[in-house]
Amino acid sequence: MGTLRSAKPGDIVRVVKIGGGGPVKRRIMEMGVTQGAEVLVRKVAPLGDPVEVSVRGYELSLRKSDAELIEVE
């Protein structure tokens, strides 16, 4: 499908891969966004930043730049 940034509100996607490296990748994984996790896209701000998602039972807001690093299907 692409990245989490390209998903539309209401889409339920599964994380395939997290790009980036070092502290950025670690921070995303510590928030519960790991390979195989199901993510519900709840809202996308009018300018695309931030993206609000539900993952593992809680709400999470991600920057557009972070959402581009998360590959989903």
Order of alpha helices (4+ residues) and beta strands (2+ residues): beta-beta-alpha-beta-beta-beta-alpha-beta
